[in-house]
Structure formats: structure tokens, C-alpha cells
């Protein structure tokens, strides 16, 4: 008897939806934290914070224009 492969659902159904990490980074930014402080708090690199912020801001721009 063959085993059925589990159906793999995409992690995020809407590609323009913020990921949990992007949301977390933006929330910290809104509290006045610097990128370096955010990186230190989350245990990630400064470059990763920059990347997450850029992606999040792109998604926010896309969603605000209703495209």
C-alpha cells in the first residue's frame, strides 16, 4: 500500500502579507529602536534587519496602492 504524501501548504498564502519576523522588526522600529538595536535584540545581523525592513516597506507600499 502506497503512503500518501502530505500536501504542503505555502507558509504564507498572500505573498504581500508581512511575515511574523517582518512585523516584529517594524514594531520595534516604531518604538524608536535603531536597526543596530533591533539586530542585537533579535540576535540577527544588521544586514538581515535592513533586508527585512526593505521587504516589509515594499509590501506596505504595494498594499497601500491597492495593486
Secondary structure, 3 states (H helix, E strand, C coil): CCCCCCCCCCCCCCCCCCCHHHHHHHHHHHCCCCHHHHHHHHCCCHHHHHHHHHHHHHHHHHHHCCC
